[in-house]
Amino acid sequence: MGQRDIRRLLIIGAMTVIRWAGRKAPPENSWLGQMLARKPRMLAAIALANKWLGRFWAMITKNEKYRDSGLAAASKALSCGEGGSSACEEVSER
């Protein structure tokens, strides 16, 4: 069943995210919000850890860096608003 220490760390991290979601409710239409509405917290944490593991595995096997589409869009919007067209080109090249 894989390495216990890695699996344990993923579940601990997922439980941390779920604890934060309990303090500040996630959007209801989000994956985590829907999962927490239907399933117990521990099961949702395991599902979240499994989702992360799939992403990590894909990044490792494809030798890619993590790219967050939401972060990239926000960064581009900030750069384009302040720096003009040259800043927009720099962000889109990354």
Rosetta constraint file for C-alpha pairs under 8 A:
AtomPair CA 2 CA 7 HARMONIC 7.54 0.50
AtomPair CA 3 CA 7 HARMONIC 6.33 0.50
AtomPair CA 4 CA 8 HARMONIC 5.91 0.50
AtomPair CA 5 CA 9 HARMONIC 6.18 0.50
AtomPair CA 6 CA 10 HARMONIC 6.26 0.50
AtomPair CA 7 CA 11 HARMONIC 6.31 0.50
AtomPair CA 7 CA 49 HARMONIC 7.99 0.50
AtomPair CA 8 CA 12 HARMONIC 6.12 0.50
AtomPair CA 9 CA 13 HARMONIC 6.12 0.50
AtomPair CA 10 CA 14 HARMONIC 6.14 0.50
AtomPair CA 10 CA 49 HARMONIC 5.27 0.50
AtomPair CA 10 CA 52 HARMONIC 7.88 0.50
AtomPair CA 10 CA 53 HARMONIC 7.87 0.50
AtomPair CA 11 CA 15 HARMONIC 6.06 0.50
AtomPair CA 11 CA 45 HARMONIC 6.13 0.50
AtomPair CA 11 CA 46 HARMONIC 5.97 0.50
AtomPair CA 11 CA 49 HARMONIC 5.53 0.50
AtomPair CA 12 CA 16 HARMONIC 6.27 0.50
AtomPair CA 13 CA 17 HARMONIC 6.45 0.50
AtomPair CA 13 CA 49 HARMONIC 7.71 0.50
AtomPair CA 14 CA 18 HARMONIC 6.25 0.50
AtomPair CA 14 CA 45 HARMONIC 4.99 0.50
AtomPair CA 14 CA 46 HARMONIC 7.26 0.50
AtomPair CA 14 CA 48 HARMONIC 6.04 0.50
AtomPair CA 14 CA 49 HARMONIC 5.71 0.50
AtomPair CA 15 CA 19 HARMONIC 6.05 0.50
AtomPair CA 15 CA 41 HARMONIC 7.87 0.50
AtomPair CA 15 CA 42 HARMONIC 7.30 0.50
AtomPair CA 15 CA 45 HARMONIC 5.41 0.50
AtomPair CA 16 CA 20 HARMONIC 6.30 0.50
AtomPair CA 17 CA 21 HARMONIC 6.15 0.50
AtomPair CA 18 CA 22 HARMONIC 6.23 0.50
AtomPair CA 18 CA 41 HARMONIC 7.20 0.50
AtomPair CA 18 CA 45 HARMONIC 6.86 0.50
AtomPair CA 19 CA 23 HARMONIC 6.71 0.50
AtomPair CA 20 CA 24 HARMONIC 6.24 0.50
AtomPair CA 21 CA 25 HARMONIC 5.08 0.50
AtomPair CA 21 CA 26 HARMONIC 5.69 0.50
AtomPair CA 25 CA 33 HARMONIC 7.69 0.50
AtomPair CA 26 CA 30 HARMONIC 6.97 0.50
AtomPair CA 26 CA 32 HARMONIC 7.09 0.50
AtomPair CA 26 CA 33 HARMONIC 5.43 0.50
AtomPair CA 27 CA 33 HARMONIC 5.96 0.50
AtomPair CA 28 CA 33 HARMONIC 4.87 0.50
AtomPair CA 28 CA 34 HARMONIC 6.12 0.50
AtomPair CA 29 CA 33 HARMONIC 6.43 0.50
AtomPair CA 29 CA 34 HARMONIC 6.41 0.50
AtomPair CA 30 CA 34 HARMONIC 6.21 0.50
AtomPair CA 31 CA 35 HARMONIC 6.15 0.50
AtomPair CA 32 CA 36 HARMONIC 6.07 0.50
AtomPair CA 32 CA 44 HARMONIC 7.65 0.50
AtomPair CA 32 CA 48 HARMONIC 7.81 0.50
AtomPair CA 33 CA 37 HARMONIC 6.22 0.50
AtomPair CA 34 CA 38 HARMONIC 6.44 0.50
AtomPair CA 35 CA 39 HARMONIC 5.79 0.50
AtomPair CA 35 CA 44 HARMONIC 5.99 0.50
AtomPair CA 36 CA 40 HARMONIC 6.61 0.50
AtomPair CA 36 CA 41 HARMONIC 6.30 0.50
AtomPair CA 36 CA 44 HARMONIC 6.21 0.50
AtomPair CA 39 CA 43 HARMONIC 6.39 0.50
AtomPair CA 39 CA 44 HARMONIC 6.19 0.50
AtomPair CA 40 CA 44 HARMONIC 6.27 0.50
AtomPair CA 41 CA 45 HARMONIC 6.12 0.50
AtomPair CA 42 CA 46 HARMONIC 6.28 0.50
AtomPair CA 43 CA 47 HARMONIC 6.21 0.50
AtomPair CA 44 CA 48 HARMONIC 6.09 0.50
AtomPair CA 45 CA 49 HARMONIC 6.09 0.50
AtomPair CA 46 CA 50 HARMONIC 6.09 0.50
AtomPair CA 47 CA 51 HARMONIC 6.17 0.50
AtomPair CA 48 CA 52 HARMONIC 6.24 0.50
AtomPair CA 49 CA 53 HARMONIC 6.10 0.50
AtomPair CA 50 CA 54 HARMONIC 6.28 0.50
AtomPair CA 51 CA 55 HARMONIC 6.56 0.50
AtomPair CA 52 CA 56 HARMONIC 6.13 0.50
AtomPair CA 53 CA 57 HARMONIC 5.96 0.50
AtomPair CA 54 CA 58 HARMONIC 6.19 0.50
AtomPair CA 55 CA 59 HARMONIC 6.22 0.50
AtomPair CA 56 CA 60 HARMONIC 6.16 0.50
AtomPair CA 57 CA 61 HARMONIC 6.05 0.50
AtomPair CA 58 CA 62 HARMONIC 5.94 0.50
AtomPair CA 59 CA 63 HARMONIC 5.61 0.50
AtomPair CA 59 CA 64 HARMONIC 4.93 0.50
AtomPair CA 59 CA 65 HARMONIC 6.46 0.50
AtomPair CA 59 CA 66 HARMONIC 7.04 0.50
AtomPair CA 60 CA 64 HARMONIC 6.67 0.50
AtomPair CA 67 CA 72 HARMONIC 7.68 0.50
AtomPair CA 68 CA 72 HARMONIC 6.15 0.50
AtomPair CA 69 CA 73 HARMONIC 6.17 0.50
AtomPair CA 70 CA 74 HARMONIC 6.26 0.50
AtomPair CA 71 CA 75 HARMONIC 6.03 0.50
AtomPair CA 72 CA 76 HARMONIC 6.06 0.50
AtomPair CA 72 CA 91 HARMONIC 7.93 0.50
AtomPair CA 73 CA 77 HARMONIC 6.16 0.50
AtomPair CA 74 CA 78 HARMONIC 6.26 0.50
AtomPair CA 75 CA 79 HARMONIC 6.13 0.50
AtomPair CA 75 CA 91 HARMONIC 7.47 0.50
AtomPair CA 76 CA 80 HARMONIC 5.91 0.50
AtomPair CA 76 CA 88 HARMONIC 6.28 0.50
AtomPair CA 76 CA 91 HARMONIC 5.79 0.50
AtomPair CA 76 CA 92 HARMONIC 7.28 0.50
AtomPair CA 77 CA 81 HARMONIC 6.11 0.50
AtomPair CA 78 CA 82 HARMONIC 6.38 0.50
AtomPair CA 79 CA 83 HARMONIC 5.57 0.50
AtomPair CA 79 CA 84 HARMONIC 7.47 0.50
AtomPair CA 79 CA 87 HARMONIC 5.60 0.50
AtomPair CA 79 CA 88 HARMONIC 6.12 0.50
AtomPair CA 79 CA 91 HARMONIC 7.48 0.50
AtomPair CA 80 CA 84 HARMONIC 5.36 0.50
AtomPair CA 80 CA 85 HARMONIC 6.44 0.50
AtomPair CA 80 CA 87 HARMONIC 5.90 0.50
AtomPair CA 80 CA 88 HARMONIC 4.90 0.50
AtomPair CA 83 CA 87 HARMONIC 5.16 0.50
AtomPair CA 83 CA 88 HARMONIC 7.53 0.50
AtomPair CA 84 CA 88 HARMONIC 6.70 0.50
AtomPair CA 85 CA 89 HARMONIC 6.33 0.50
AtomPair CA 86 CA 90 HARMONIC 6.39 0.50
AtomPair CA 87 CA 91 HARMONIC 6.38 0.50
AtomPair CA 88 CA 92 HARMONIC 6.25 0.50
AtomPair CA 89 CA 93 HARMONIC 6.23 0.50
AtomPair CA 90 CA 94 HARMONIC 6.83 0.50
